[in-house]
Amino acid sequence: MSNSSLVIIERAALLLVEADTIQKCVELKSLFLTSADWARRKGMGESIIKTARSYAIQAEIKMGEMLAATKRAKGGKEQLKGKTSSGTPMVLLEKDKDAPTLAEIGVSRKEAAAAQFLATLPDEIKAQVISGDKSKIQAKREVKEAKRESRREENRKIITETPELASIIGKFATIVIDPPWDWGDEGDVNQLGRAKPDYATMSLEELYNFPVEEKADIDCHLYLWITNRSLPKGFGLLEKWGFRYITCLTWCKDHFGMGNYFRGQTEHILFGVKGSQPLKRKDAGTFFNAPRPPHGHSSKPDEFYQLIESCSPGPYLDIFGRRERIGWVVFGETLAT
């Protein structure tokens, strides 16, 4: 019985090699998973179960390669999605009104995303997933952590190579600062599996001693980006840097983020004033809606800078800014994505 089942699986594997449509890959994946479940329930042995599951993964990978290179009615603009196992670039093509939707293909969005992710895995990790030595979840975590470490290393180089803040000549009427918070001292060392941040951080003591006040004009506005959990730190920093707290602005995002309790969907900016500098307008509210920008980790939306420029006078200094901006001096520009 076990041998005959293995023969059926091997014959299906030959069909997988010849599969030339997404639907066939979907059907074969289902067949392999059903075979693995049947073998498990009938006690046919770990070898048959492992073989069937391995072919199911291979069917999913082939499906992912096809999906990435297929026109779909709900596709977006052309964008590089990675490479196939053969090294061919995988591109999500321009949407086509006559192309089938994912539903018509018989694949959910979640299934499509998972298949395309598998197709873009490095060959070594892909082989481990196929063999069963590594689960899909483990592979995803490993790839994400590798990308995070790459960003951290890039940021470490930037911090090392960036000149001292004191080298920037002049005083500024408006300062924005987005500190590289070390939130490990808050107990958030494992938010939904995230072990550490994607960038080189600064301790609270280092931030206290950071020479923000030296760059502030006699009359100055300060916009301090702060996480929900780090709010208590922010008030102390404002005072240490010579600013009095006025109010808090809130960025309302269009999606959930991390969180051990409530899932974060907002970020805040503590607004402080040195001297007596009024706003340029009297109709600005304390929150704004904006999607996450595509510029990389911790990037801030253009809507924020537009709000600041409409409310506060220049010259403008952006400390730990993520990219260059016309009319602003950017210190510690972070190019990592």
GILINKA-V130088 format. One line per field, one symbol per residue. phi: phi as a letter, one per 40 degrees, with the letter a starting at -180 (. if undefined). Layout:
phi = ???
This chain:
phi = .cccccccccccccccdcdbbcdcccccdcccccccccccccgchcccdcccccccccccccccccccbbcbcbcbccacbhbcccgcdbbccdcbcccccccccgbccccccccccdcccddccdcccccgcacccccccccccccccccdccccccccccccdccccgbbcbbbbbccdccccbgccacfgccaccacbbcccccdccccdccccdbabbbbcacdccddcccccdcccgbbcbabcbccccacbcicbcccbbbbbcbbbbgabcccbbbccbaacaccccchdgcbcddcccccccbbcccbbbcgccacadgbcbbgdbccb
